[in-house]
């Protein structure tokens, strides 16, 4: 088998020999960061290019690409699941999703090495951690795979490494306390280049921009007993801790606290967890971009990724691309507006989940939002429901919503469930195929599109697969 570095070298050679490149990427934060890396690298190489954002890379999308007759297509955060359909395209792939098996027996054995051997003779340069037996949900993101190609294109690639870190964080690859594997190596290159700083701190979302009581209210990993989800309780907790909520007319944020205030508040929060018998790490690695302005969403990787996601999920991938490439003027302010709207929508969508309720069915749970939740953010809402107490975090959750081409299904699990055998990528692929759909993704998070009216049959197939995976 060829290594990721060898494949990256092949990909770089193909890209650099092109006069014009079409970059095709996903609409989420990882896909946007991957496209920003590719675009920045092509800018430096003075190669003309366009970027296309897609919700998914299906047969119809591939046929549309082929009709454009592009000289070279660079798939980022896409492509591994569609290799058999890419014949006739001069393509390169930078992806981290489970590859589509050209050898069915390999897929049946869930043997990634066999998958790699089956794909190794492909003419398409293909950078993917699965082809080295690594987990694409933790070892490397789509942006990271793109960055590996960039390392073979230019010696100054480390100046762009922070974009790959943001992509990995946007894909939740740091959820176990920090980036690991190949992501870790990229993080170290970013740190040495001075484009990322690693700090140990409370890692709840919103340390840069949320008012302090909101910072605690929406804490989910870990949840704070008696505080998470309750704004009034958060305010009382802070007042009891002697923390000033405002500086003049402005709400104080976590970054506004002094070192002593942070230490004192962290100690109280740890005590709260211990008193409730919760063993969880409150402080984790936080990735800060030192060249950005403190107190802005682009100063910290998690908030940066959310801003990009807020643009891409609402059809503004071009705005997100310019922000990821460094625009801090018009596109940046447009991104702030989109992020505010995204936050309001998520609050409304979570209320929808509360109203319709999460149903339990054997080893799984689900909700059907029909047309009440936008299918582009369905996975985000499902994950929030799983982490917010609206759903049981001990079993995977499946969410349904209406889409233009059928019914969108998003599935989310936890790392603990994956350790017990859960593989949502395999489950979504097999269960959707049973009802005439198509799916895939990662072990901990995956998606599918199925025909309308097949939801019950899909859940039945998913139950059977779950029992095999989880030993139930």
C-alpha positions as CSV (number, residue, x, y, z in Angstrom):
1,X,0.0,0.0,0.0
2,X,1.1,3.6,-0.7
3,X,1.3,5.9,2.3
4,X,-0.7,9.1,2.7
5,X,2.5,11.0,2.0
6,X,3.1,9.2,-1.2
7,X,-0.5,9.7,-2.2
8,X,-0.2,13.4,-1.3
9,X,2.9,13.6,-3.5
10,X,1.0,12.1,-6.4
11,X,-1.9,14.5,-5.8
12,X,0.4,17.6,-5.6
13,X,2.1,16.6,-8.9
14,X,-1.3,16.3,-10.6
15,X,-2.5,19.6,-9.3
16,X,0.7,21.6,-10.0
17,X,0.7,20.3,-13.6
18,X,-2.8,21.8,-14.2
19,X,-3.7,25.1,-15.7
20,X,-7.1,25.2,-14.2
21,X,-8.6,23.3,-11.2
22,X,-12.2,22.9,-10.0
23,X,-12.3,22.5,-6.2
24,X,-15.4,20.6,-5.0
25,X,-16.1,20.5,-1.3
26,X,-18.7,20.0,1.4
27,X,-20.7,22.9,3.1
28,X,-19.6,22.2,6.7
29,X,-16.7,23.8,8.5
30,X,-14.3,21.1,7.7
31,X,-15.2,21.2,4.0
32,X,-14.9,25.0,4.0
33,X,-11.5,24.9,5.6
34,X,-10.4,22.2,3.2
35,X,-11.5,24.4,0.2
36,X,-9.8,27.5,1.8
37,X,-6.5,25.5,2.0
38,X,-6.8,24.3,-1.6
39,X,-7.7,27.7,-2.9
40,X,-4.9,29.4,-1.0
41,X,-2.4,26.8,-2.3
42,X,-3.6,27.3,-5.8
43,X,-3.4,31.1,-5.4
44,X,0.3,30.7,-4.4
45,X,0.9,28.4,-7.4
46,X,-0.9,31.0,-9.6
47,X,-3.3,28.3,-10.9
48,X,-6.7,29.5,-11.9
49,X,-9.5,27.8,-10.0
50,X,-13.1,27.8,-8.9
51,X,-14.7,26.4,-5.8
52,X,-18.1,24.6,-5.8
53,X,-19.9,23.8,-2.5
54,X,-22.2,20.8,-2.3
55,X,-24.4,19.3,0.4
56,X,-23.5,15.8,-0.8
57,X,-21.5,14.2,-3.7
58,X,-24.1,12.0,-5.3
59,X,-24.5,10.6,-8.8
60,X,-26.4,13.7,-10.0
61,X,-23.7,16.0,-8.7
62,X,-20.9,13.9,-10.3
63,X,-22.7,13.9,-13.7
64,X,-23.0,17.7,-13.5
65,X,-19.3,18.0,-12.8
66,X,-18.5,15.8,-15.7
67,X,-20.6,17.9,-18.1
68,X,-18.4,20.9,-17.2
69,X,-15.4,19.0,-18.5
70,X,-12.9,20.4,-15.9
71,X,-9.2,19.9,-16.6
72,X,-8.7,18.7,-13.0
73,X,-11.1,18.2,-10.1
74,X,-9.8,18.5,-6.5
75,X,-12.3,16.9,-4.1
76,X,-11.9,18.0,-0.6
77,X,-13.8,16.5,2.4
78,X,-15.5,14.5,-0.4
79,X,-14.8,11.8,-2.9
80,X,-13.8,8.6,-1.0
81,X,-17.3,7.3,-1.0
82,X,-17.7,7.8,-4.8
83,X,-14.5,6.5,-6.4
84,X,-16.3,3.9,-8.6
85,X,-18.3,6.8,-10.1
86,X,-15.4,9.2,-10.8
87,X,-14.1,7.4,-13.9
88,X,-13.4,9.8,-16.7
89,X,-12.4,12.7,-14.3
90,X,-8.8,13.8,-13.9
91,X,-9.2,14.0,-10.1
92,X,-7.5,14.1,-6.8
93,X,-9.1,13.3,-3.4
94,X,-8.4,14.7,0.1
95,X,-11.0,13.1,2.3
96,X,-11.4,11.3,5.7
97,X,-14.7,9.4,5.3
98,X,-14.9,5.7,4.9
99,X,-14.1,4.8,1.3
100,X,-16.7,3.1,-0.9
101,X,-15.7,-0.6,-1.3
102,X,-14.8,-1.7,-4.8
103,X,-14.3,-5.1,-3.1
104,X,-17.6,-6.1,-1.4
105,X,-15.9,-8.8,0.6
106,X,-13.6,-6.2,2.2
107,X,-16.6,-4.2,3.3
108,X,-18.3,-7.3,4.7
109,X,-15.2,-8.0,6.8
110,X,-15.0,-4.3,7.9
111,X,-11.3,-4.7,7.1
112,X,-9.9,-1.3,6.2
113,X,-6.6,-2.8,5.1
114,X,-8.4,-4.9,2.6
115,X,-10.3,-1.7,1.5
116,X,-7.0,0.0,1.0
117,X,-5.6,-2.8,-1.1
118,X,-8.7,-2.8,-3.2
119,X,-8.3,0.9,-3.9
120,X,-4.5,1.0,-4.1
121,X,-4.4,0.6,-7.9
122,X,-6.7,3.5,-8.6
123,X,-5.5,6.1,-11.0
124,X,-6.9,8.8,-8.6
125,X,-4.4,10.1,-6.0
126,X,-6.3,9.6,-2.8
127,X,-5.3,10.9,0.6
128,X,-7.4,9.3,3.3
129,X,-6.4,8.1,6.8
130,X,-8.6,5.0,6.4
131,X,-6.2,3.7,3.8
132,X,-3.5,3.4,6.5
133,X,-5.9,1.7,8.9
134,X,-6.5,5.0,10.8
135,X,-9.8,6.4,12.0
136,X,-11.0,9.2,9.9
137,X,-13.1,10.5,12.7
138,X,-10.2,11.2,15.0
139,X,-6.9,11.0,13.1
140,X,-7.4,13.4,10.3
141,X,-10.1,15.7,8.9
142,X,-10.8,16.6,5.3
143,X,-8.9,19.9,5.8
144,X,-6.0,18.0,7.3
145,X,-5.9,15.7,4.2
146,X,-5.9,18.7,2.0
147,X,-3.0,20.2,4.1
148,X,-1.0,17.0,3.5
149,X,-1.2,17.7,-0.2
150,X,-0.2,21.3,0.4
151,X,2.9,20.1,2.2
152,X,4.0,18.5,-1.1
153,X,3.1,21.6,-3.1
154,X,5.0,24.2,-1.1
155,X,7.6,24.5,1.7
156,X,5.6,27.3,3.3
157,X,2.5,25.2,4.0
158,X,2.9,25.5,7.8
159,X,1.7,29.2,7.5
160,X,-1.7,27.7,6.6
161,X,-1.7,24.9,9.2
162,X,-4.1,26.8,11.5
163,X,-6.9,26.3,8.8
164,X,-6.5,22.6,9.0
165,X,-6.7,22.8,12.8
166,X,-10.0,24.8,12.6
167,X,-11.3,22.2,10.2
168,X,-10.5,19.3,12.5
169,X,-12.1,21.1,15.5
170,X,-15.1,21.9,13.4
171,X,-15.4,18.2,12.7
172,X,-15.3,17.6,16.5
173,X,-12.0,15.6,16.2
174,X,-10.8,17.2,19.5
175,X,-13.7,15.9,21.6
176,X,-11.5,13.5,23.6
177,X,-9.6,16.3,25.2
178,X,-7.4,17.3,22.2
179,X,-6.3,16.6,18.7
180,X,-4.4,13.3,18.2
181,X,-2.7,11.3,15.5
182,X,-2.0,13.1,12.2
183,X,-4.0,16.0,13.5
184,X,-1.6,16.3,16.3
185,X,1.4,16.5,14.0
186,X,-0.3,19.3,12.0
187,X,-1.2,21.1,15.2
188,X,2.5,21.0,16.2
189,X,3.5,22.5,12.8
190,X,0.9,25.2,13.3
191,X,2.3,25.9,16.8
192,X,5.9,26.1,15.5
193,X,4.8,28.5,12.7
194,X,3.2,30.8,15.3
195,X,-0.3,30.5,13.9
196,X,-1.8,28.4,16.7
197,X,-1.3,28.5,20.5
198,X,-2.4,25.6,22.7
199,X,-3.8,26.6,26.1
200,X,-5.3,24.5,28.9
201,X,-8.6,26.0,29.9
202,X,-12.3,25.4,30.3
203,X,-13.4,24.3,26.9
204,X,-17.1,25.1,26.8
205,X,-18.2,26.8,23.6
206,X,-18.2,30.6,23.6
207,X,-15.2,31.7,25.7
208,X,-14.5,34.6,23.3
209,X,-18.0,36.0,22.6
210,X,-20.7,34.7,24.9
211,X,-21.8,36.5,28.0
212,X,-20.5,34.6,31.0
213,X,-23.9,33.3,32.1
214,X,-24.6,32.1,28.6
215,X,-21.2,30.4,28.5
216,X,-22.3,28.3,31.5
217,X,-26.0,27.9,30.4
218,X,-25.1,26.1,27.2
219,X,-22.3,24.0,28.7
220,X,-22.7,20.4,27.5
221,X,-19.5,18.5,27.8
222,X,-19.7,17.9,30.7
223,X,-23.2,19.2,31.7
224,X,-23.3,21.2,34.9
225,X,-26.0,19.8,37.2
226,X,-28.5,22.4,38.1
227,X,-26.9,25.0,35.9
228,X,-26.8,23.8,32.3
229,X,-29.9,24.9,30.4
230,X,-31.1,27.3,33.2
231,X,-30.2,30.9,32.6
232,X,-31.4,32.1,36.0
233,X,-29.4,29.4,37.8
234,X,-26.3,30.4,36.0
235,X,-26.7,34.0,37.0
236,X,-27.3,33.0,40.7
237,X,-24.2,30.7,40.6
238,X,-22.0,33.5,39.3
239,X,-23.3,36.0,41.8
240,X,-22.8,33.5,44.7
241,X,-19.2,33.1,43.4
242,X,-18.7,36.8,43.6
243,X,-18.2,37.3,39.9
244,X,-19.2,40.7,38.3
245,X,-21.5,40.0,35.5
246,X,-21.0,43.3,33.7
247,X,-18.3,45.8,33.0
248,X,-20.2,49.0,32.5
249,X,-23.0,48.2,30.1
250,X,-21.3,45.2,28.6
251,X,-21.7,41.6,29.7
252,X,-18.4,40.1,30.7
253,X,-17.1,37.0,28.9
254,X,-14.8,34.2,30.0
255,X,-11.8,35.9,28.4
256,X,-12.6,39.1,30.4
257,X,-12.0,37.4,33.7
258,X,-8.7,37.8,35.5
259,X,-6.5,34.7,36.0
260,X,-7.6,34.6,39.7
261,X,-11.3,34.8,38.8
262,X,-11.0,32.0,36.3
263,X,-9.2,29.8,38.8
264,X,-11.8,30.4,41.5
265,X,-14.7,29.8,39.2
266,X,-13.1,26.7,37.7
267,X,-12.6,25.4,41.3
268,X,-16.3,25.9,42.1
269,X,-17.4,24.2,38.9
270,X,-15.1,21.2,39.6
271,X,-16.7,21.0,43.1
272,X,-20.1,21.1,41.6
273,X,-19.3,18.1,39.4
274,X,-17.7,16.2,42.2
275,X,-20.6,16.8,44.5
276,X,-22.8,15.2,41.9
277,X,-20.6,12.2,41.4
278,X,-19.5,13.3,37.9
279,X,-16.0,12.4,36.8
280,X,-15.1,14.5,33.9
281,X,-12.3,16.8,32.7
282,X,-13.4,20.4,32.9
283,X,-10.2,21.8,31.4
284,X,-9.0,20.7,28.0
285,X,-6.9,22.0,25.2
286,X,-8.2,25.1,23.6
287,X,-6.7,26.3,20.3
288,X,-6.2,30.0,19.9
289,X,-5.2,31.9,16.8
290,X,-2.8,34.5,18.1
291,X,-2.8,36.6,15.0
292,X,-6.5,37.3,15.3
293,X,-8.2,39.8,17.6
294,X,-9.1,38.5,21.1
295,X,-12.8,38.5,21.8
296,X,-13.8,37.7,18.2
297,X,-15.1,34.3,16.9
298,X,-12.0,33.9,14.7
299,X,-9.6,34.1,17.7
300,X,-10.4,30.5,18.9
301,X,-10.7,27.4,16.7
302,X,-14.1,26.2,17.9
303,X,-15.9,29.5,17.5
304,X,-14.1,30.1,14.2
305,X,-15.4,26.7,12.9
306,X,-18.9,27.5,14.1
307,X,-18.9,30.8,12.2
308,X,-17.8,29.0,9.0
309,X,-20.5,26.4,9.5
310,X,-23.1,29.1,10.1
311,X,-22.3,30.4,6.6
312,X,-22.0,27.1,4.7
313,X,-25.2,25.6,6.1
314,X,-27.2,28.5,4.9
315,X,-25.9,28.5,1.3
316,X,-23.1,31.1,1.8
317,X,-20.1,29.0,1.3
318,X,-18.5,31.7,-0.7
319,X,-18.7,34.1,2.3
320,X,-17.2,31.4,4.5
321,X,-14.4,30.7,2.1
322,X,-13.3,34.3,2.1
323,X,-13.4,34.5,5.9
324,X,-11.3,31.3,6.2
325,X,-8.8,32.8,3.7
326,X,-8.4,35.9,5.8
327,X,-11.1,38.5,4.8
328,X,-11.9,40.5,7.9
329,X,-14.0,43.2,6.2
330,X,-17.2,42.7,4.2
331,X,-17.3,38.9,4.3
332,X,-16.4,38.8,8.0
333,X,-19.3,41.1,9.0
334,X,-21.7,39.2,6.8
335,X,-20.5,36.0,8.6
336,X,-21.3,37.6,12.0
337,X,-24.8,38.3,10.9
338,X,-25.2,34.7,9.6
339,X,-23.8,33.3,12.8
340,X,-26.3,35.3,14.9
341,X,-29.2,33.9,12.7
342,X,-27.8,30.4,13.0
343,X,-27.8,30.6,16.8
344,X,-31.4,31.8,16.9
345,X,-32.4,29.0,14.5
346,X,-30.7,26.4,16.7
347,X,-32.6,27.6,19.7
348,X,-35.9,27.4,17.7
349,X,-35.0,23.9,16.3
350,X,-34.2,22.5,19.8
351,X,-37.6,23.7,20.9
352,X,-39.1,21.8,17.9
353,X,-37.4,18.6,19.3
354,X,-38.8,19.3,22.8
355,X,-42.3,19.8,21.3
356,X,-42.3,16.6,19.1
357,X,-40.3,14.5,21.5
358,X,-37.6,11.9,21.1
359,X,-39.0,8.4,20.7
360,X,-37.2,5.3,22.0
361,X,-37.1,2.1,19.9
362,X,-35.0,-0.7,21.3
363,X,-31.3,0.2,21.1
364,X,-31.9,3.6,19.3
365,X,-33.9,6.8,19.7
366,X,-35.2,9.1,17.0
367,X,-37.3,12.2,16.1
368,X,-38.9,13.1,12.8
369,X,-38.8,16.9,12.2
370,X,-40.4,16.7,8.7
371,X,-40.1,20.3,7.4
372,X,-39.7,22.0,10.8
373,X,-35.9,21.7,10.9
374,X,-33.6,22.6,8.0
375,X,-32.0,19.5,6.7
376,X,-28.6,21.2,6.4
377,X,-28.4,21.6,10.2
378,X,-30.2,18.4,11.2
379,X,-27.0,16.7,12.4
380,X,-26.1,19.7,14.5
381,X,-29.5,19.6,16.2
382,X,-29.4,15.9,16.7
383,X,-26.0,16.2,18.4
384,X,-27.2,19.1,20.6
385,X,-30.3,17.0,21.6
386,X,-27.9,14.2,22.6
387,X,-25.7,16.4,24.7
388,X,-28.4,18.7,26.2
389,X,-30.4,16.2,28.1
390,X,-33.3,16.1,25.6
391,X,-32.2,12.6,24.6
392,X,-30.5,9.6,26.2
393,X,-26.7,9.8,25.7
394,X,-26.5,6.1,26.3
395,X,-27.9,5.1,22.9
396,X,-27.5,6.6,19.4
397,X,-30.0,9.2,18.0
398,X,-31.4,9.3,14.5
399,X,-33.1,12.4,13.1
400,X,-35.3,12.7,10.0
401,X,-36.2,15.8,8.0
402,X,-37.6,16.6,4.6
403,X,-35.1,17.3,1.8
404,X,-35.4,18.2,-1.8
405,X,-34.3,14.7,-2.9
406,X,-36.0,12.6,-0.3
407,X,-35.7,12.3,3.5
408,X,-32.5,13.3,5.2
409,X,-31.3,11.1,8.1
410,X,-28.6,12.2,10.5
411,X,-27.2,9.9,13.2
412,X,-25.1,10.8,16.2
413,X,-23.4,8.7,18.9
414,X,-20.7,9.1,21.5
415,X,-17.1,7.9,21.7
416,X,-18.2,5.6,24.5
417,X,-20.7,3.9,22.2
418,X,-18.1,3.6,19.4
419,X,-15.8,1.9,21.9
420,X,-18.6,-0.6,22.5
421,X,-18.8,-1.4,18.8
422,X,-21.0,1.4,17.3
423,X,-20.2,2.2,13.6
424,X,-22.7,4.7,12.3
425,X,-20.9,4.9,9.0
426,X,-21.5,1.2,8.3
427,X,-25.0,1.3,9.8
428,X,-26.2,4.3,7.7
429,X,-24.7,2.8,4.5
430,X,-26.3,-0.7,5.0
431,X,-29.7,0.5,6.4
432,X,-30.2,3.1,3.7
433,X,-29.3,0.6,1.0
434,X,-32.0,-1.7,2.4
435,X,-34.7,1.0,1.6
436,X,-33.2,2.3,-1.7
437,X,-31.1,5.1,-0.3
438,X,-27.5,6.0,0.2
439,X,-25.5,6.9,3.3
440,X,-22.1,6.9,5.1
441,X,-19.9,9.1,7.2
442,X,-18.0,8.3,10.4
443,X,-18.4,5.8,13.2
444,X,-19.6,8.5,15.6
445,X,-21.6,10.7,13.1
446,X,-23.1,9.8,9.8
447,X,-25.9,10.7,7.4
448,X,-28.1,9.3,4.7
449,X,-30.8,10.1,2.2
450,X,-33.7,7.7,1.9
451,X,-37.0,7.6,-0.1
452,X,-40.1,9.2,1.5
453,X,-42.2,6.7,3.4
454,X,-39.3,4.3,4.2
455,X,-38.5,5.8,7.7
456,X,-40.0,2.8,9.6
457,X,-38.3,0.3,7.4
458,X,-35.0,2.2,7.8
459,X,-35.3,2.2,11.6
460,X,-36.1,-1.6,11.5
461,X,-32.9,-2.2,9.5
462,X,-30.9,0.0,11.8
463,X,-32.1,-1.9,14.8
464,X,-30.9,-5.2,13.4
465,X,-27.5,-3.7,12.5
466,X,-27.2,-2.1,16.0
467,X,-27.9,-5.4,17.7
468,X,-25.0,-7.0,15.8
469,X,-22.6,-4.1,16.4
470,X,-23.4,-3.6,20.1
471,X,-23.8,-7.3,21.0
472,X,-27.5,-6.8,21.9
